[in-house]
Amino acid sequence: MLDIKFIRENAELVKEAAQKKNIAFDVQELLSADDNRKAILAEVEAMRGKQNEIADSVPRAENVEAREKLIAESKSLKDILQAKELELTAAMHVWQALMVQVPNLPDVSVPEGKEDSDNVEVRTWGTIPKFSFTPKDHIELFEKHDMADFERGTKVAGFRGYVLKGDGARLVFALSQFVLNELSKENFIPMMVPSLVRRAPLVGTGFLPQGEEDLYKTQDGDFLAGTAEVGTMGYHMDEVLSLSDLPKKYLSFSTSFRREAGSHSKDTKGLIRVHEFFKWEQVILCEASHEESVKFHEYLTENSEKLMQKLGIPYHVVLNCGGDLGLGQVKKYDIEAWVPSQNTYRETHSASYFHDFQTRRLNIRYKDNEGKLRFAHSLNNTAIAMPRILVPLVENYQNADGSITIPEVLRPYMGGKEKIG
């Protein structure tokens, strides 16, 4: 959420941000709603002041007649005030609904574009494998080695259901332990956060109201989050942090859920696009400084790149265009891993920074050196998302005989095993 004063002073920039992000938003509608809210609020405050003035005058009335006249005037004013307060409540609801639709301003380095095909490659790493045989896709490899059961997974969980078993399950736990150990060296605090969350942290992180169709909702009005970012950011909601504690660096794990609304025809088989998955997420809260945000954005991206390099999975990094940014993101990098069976890169990580967009919504503040309350800045990046990462892993490490070489860094977590099959 942006500050209304900033929006008023930079209405044209907000309008341009909406256009660049390909988001339908009318900034003038918000400003009109804000004018209406403030006008009604001024009336309400004037009436309350008048009512207090009358209340103070009643005990000092010269006689019974004057006192009764003041009491009658107060009663009449109270009825009018109650109606006006209802009007203010309605105006506030309209204003708040528009405020949570205001897009954050993208960084000047964000390229123009409407969708992910317009993202710009920043760098590549690794050598794309050249096989002397026709490479199998991950579904065939998983089924060949009894590492997954997609048919029974669908029987149990429905569309996009899956069951990981044997070395498929072991690889998930191996990757999880590998990432935990590696990022603990960077002094991230490990956390396991709830997947079942209230509405407030989803609104605060910017996933609601726009993304509600992609969330699973319970009969009690709670939601299943699509990333540990939500639970982690909600952890400090309505708190004032100490400057000495910043930056706060969390490595958070949760089961994640996404309905994949609008993606019914995409990646309908296999492990790339599933409804339920497991994720380690890097989250940082830092001082309210653009330079700090940029520094930590590069740092988070570098962390994930190091993990990919140690796993030996070829990838490239892309800078997301305006149309591929979320409502609150200032800038985002995607890491996309090479998938041999598809002869292309597929996204495995997303690194974003938000300035104070999320923390203003969540009311996460700190006191600066001058004692002034400031909204912290927030950033996040995927550490590892499973089982999706298994797709490029097994496909890049497959051999002519159908076996799969286990990356060296994972072997200690796989009982020393070097190959599957």
N, C-alpha and C positions, 0 to 999 in steps of 0.2 A: 504494500500500500504506500502510495506517495502522500506527502503532506499537502493538505488542501491549499495552503498558502503558496507552496511551490507550484502546484497545478495552475493556480490563478496567474502567477507571475510568468509561467512558461507554458501557457495553453497551446501555443503553436508547436512547441517541442513535443508535447504529449500527443497532439494530433498526428505529428509525423511519426512518432514511435508506434502508434496504433497502425498506421499505414505500412510501416516497415515490417511489423510483426504479422501483418495480414489479419488484424483483429478489428472487428466491427465495434467501434466505440465513438460516441458523440460527446466530445468534451464540453460543448456548449450546453448540452442537456444537463450535465453534471453541475456546471456553474449556475445555471438557472435554478436547479434544485437547491443549490447551496444558498443562493440569494433568498429563495423562499423560506428555507430553514432558518436563516439568520433573522429575517423579518418577523417571522412568527415567534422566534425565541425572544426578540426584543420586546414584542407585545406581552408575552408571558411574564418576562422579568419586570416590566413596568407594572403589570397588574399585581404581581406578587409584592412589589414595593409599595403599591397603593394599599393593598390589603394589610400589610404590616403597619403602615402609617395609621390606618383606621383602628386597628387593634390597639395600638398605643394610645389612641385618642379616647377610646371608650371609657377607661377609668377616670379620665380627666374631664369628662363631659360636665357642663354646668348644671344640667338638670336631667330628670328622667326622660323628658321628651327628646332632648338632644342625644341622649345615650341610645334611645330606641331608634332614632333616625340613623345613627351611625351603625347600629347592629343590622338594620334593614339594608343599608347600603353595602355592608360587608357581605351579607348573605347573597344579595344580587350579584355582587362582583365575584363571589365564589362560584356561582353557577356559570357565569360567563368564562371565568378562568378555567374551570373544569373542561368546558367545551374547547377552549383554545389549547389546553394541554393535550387533549386527544388529537387535535389538528397538528400540534407539534410532533407528537409521536408518529403520526402517519408521514409527516414530512421527513422526519429522521429516518424512517424505514426506507423511503425512496432514495434519500441521500446516501445512506449506508450501502444499499444495493448497487448504486452506481459507483461508489468509491471502491468497492472490491473488484470492479471491472476495469479499473484504470491500469493500463500496462506500464511496466517499468521502462525506463529509457534504455535502449541498447547502446553499447559502447560504439564509438565512432569507427572502430576497426571491424565491426560486424558487417559482412557483405550483404548486398541486396539479394533477394531471392524469395521464392514462395514456398519451396519444399526442400526435402533433404537432397534431392538431385542437384540443387544449387549450392550445396555446401562446398567449401574450398579446401583442397588438400594442403596441409601444412608441412607434413614430413612423412616418410615411410621408414620402417625398420624391418630387417630380416630379409631372407631370400625366399621368394615364392618357390615351393618345391616343384621339381620337374620329375614326374613319375615315368618309369619305363613300362607302366601298365595303366589301365583305366582305373582311376581312383574310385573307391566305393563311397557312398554317402554315409553319414553317421547312423542313419536308421539301419542300413544293412550291416554295418560294423557292430552296432549294439546288439542286434538280433543274432548275428553270427556267434557272438561270444556270450550270449545269454546275460547281457548287461542291462537290458531293459525289456519290458513287456508293454507294448503299446495297445495291443488288443484288450488285454485284461484291465489295463489302466483306463481305457475308455469305458469298459464294462462297469468299473467301480465309480469313476469320477465324471463320466460323460465326455463330451467333445473336448479335445486337447488334453485328455487325461493320459497319464503315464505312470509306470512303476519302474523305478531304478532298482537293480538287484545285482548281487555279486560284485564284480569289479566296477560296475557303473556306480553303485552306492559307495564303494570304497574310494573311488576317485573324488566324489563330492566331499567326503570327510577329509581326504588328503589335501585337497585344494583349500578347504576351510582352515585347517591347521597351519598350512603353509602361509596363507595370507595373514592369519593372526600372529604368527611368529615374526614374519617380516616387518609388519607395520608396528608391532610392539617396539621394535628397535627405534622407531621414529617417535616414541613416547605418546602414541595414541592410547587413549583410555578405552579398553574394550567394554562394550555394553551389549546386553540382550534386551531389546525394547519390544513393547507390545505391537502386535499386528492389528489387534482389535482396538480401535481408537475412537474418541469422541469427535464430534464435528469441528470443534474449535481448532485443534492443531492442523486439520486438513484445510480449513479456511486460512489459517495463519501461514501455512507453507505455500498456499496458492493453488492447491489441487481442487478446491471448491471455491465458488460454485460452478466454474466452467467445466470441470472434468468429472462431474458426478456420474455421467453415463458409463464411465469406465471403472467405477468402484462398486464393490459388493457391499450391500447395506443389510444390516440386521433388522429384525422385527422391532427392536428397541430404539432404532434410529442411530445406532453406532455404525461404524464402517470398518472394513478390512483394508488396511493401507497397502499401497503398491510399492512401498520402499521404507526402509528403516529411518530415512530422513525425517519422516513425519513424527514418529515417536521420539526421536532424538531432539528435534527442535521444540517439541511440546514439553520436553523435560525441564526447560528453563523458562517456560511461559510465565509472564507476570512476575519476573524476578529482576532484581538489580544486582549485577555481578560486580566483583572487585576488579579494578583495572589490572591489579597484579596477577589475577588469574587468567588473563587473556594473553595469547589465544588459547581457547579451549579446543582440544583436538580429540574427537571421539571416533572410534571404530565400532560401528553398531551393526549387530546381526538381527535379522528377523525373517520369518516366513513372509512372503509378499504375495499379493493377490491382484490380478488385473482381469477385467472382463474381456479386454481386447475388443471393445466396441468399435465397429467400423472396420475391423480387420478379419472378417469372417472368411474371406477368400485368400488370405495371405498366410503362408507357412502353416497350413492346416495339419501337416503331419510332422512328427519329430519333436525336437526339443528347443527350437529357436523361439517359438512364440507359444507360451503355455499360460494357463490361468493361475497356477500356483508354483512358486519357485522360492529360492533361498538366496539371500543377499547379504554381503558385508558392505557397509556404506561408510565412507569417510565424511565426517561433518566437522567444520571449523567455525567457531565464533571468534571474531577478531575486532580490533578497534575500528572505529568509523573513519576509515581512511581509504580512498580509492587506491593509493599505492599499496597498502597492505592487502587489499582484496586481490589486486593483480598479482602480487607476489605469491600469495597462497593459492591462487588459481593455477598458476604454473607449477607450483609445488605439488598440488594434488594430482595434477595430470602426470607429472614426472613419477610420482609414486606408482601409479597404475602402469605406466610404461615400463618401469623397472620390473614389476611383477610379470608382465607379458614377456619381457626379454629373458628373464630367468626361466620362464616356462618354454621359451624358444618358439613362440607362436608369432608368425609374421603379421604385421599390422600397419595401418597408417592412421594418422591423426587428421581430422578435418575440423575446420572452423565453421560453425553452424551459421547459416544465413538468417536474416531477420524473420522470415516466415517459418523457420524451424526452431524458433525460440519460444519458450513458454511465457506466460503472462509476466512473471516476475524476474526472469533471467536477464542479466545485463550482457552476459557473454557466455558461450558454451563451446567446449570442445567435445567431440565424440572420438573415441578410439574404436576402430573397426578392424576386426581380425579377418585374415584370409581364410575363405572356405573353399577348398579345392573342388568339391563336387558342384559348386555353383559358379566357380570361376570368377568370384568377386569377393569384396570385403563386406562383412556384416557387423553391425554395431554391437559392442560388448560393454562399453563404458561411456558415461556422460559426466563431464566435469563442468559445473556452473558456479557463477557467483551472482549475488542478488543485491549488493549494497545493503540498505536497511529495509528493503521491501518486506521481507518475512518478519524481521524482528519488530518492525513498527506494528504489524498486525498482531504479533504474539506478545508485544509489550516486554521485550527483552532488552534491558538497558544496563548501562554501567556509568560510574562516575569518572570523568576524566581528571587530569592532574589539577584542574582548576575547580574541581568539585561540581562541574556541570553535568547533568544527566544527558547521556547520549544513547541513541539506539545503536547496538552493535551491528557489525556486518556479518553476513552468513555466506557460507560456501559449502558445496558438497560434491562428491565424486564417487562413482562405483569403485569399490576395491575389487570385488569379484561377484558376478551374478551366476548362480548355478540353477539349473543344469545347462544354460545356454553356452557357457564357455567350453563345455565338453564337446560341442560340435566342431569348432576349429581344432581343438586339441586332438581328438581321435583321428580326424581326417588328415591333418598335417603329419601325424606320426604313424600313419598306416604303412604297412610293408607289402611287398608283392605276394607273400604267402597268406595275406589276410590278417596277420598279427598286428598288434599295436605296440609300439615302443613307449614305455612310460618315461616322461621327462625326468631327467636325473634328479631335479630338486624335489620331486614328489616321491621318489623311491623310498626314502626313510619312513614316509607315512604309509607306504604300501607294503610294509614288511620286507623291504629290500628287493621286491619283485622288479624285474627289468622289462618284462614284456607281458602283454595280455594275449593269450592264444598260443 
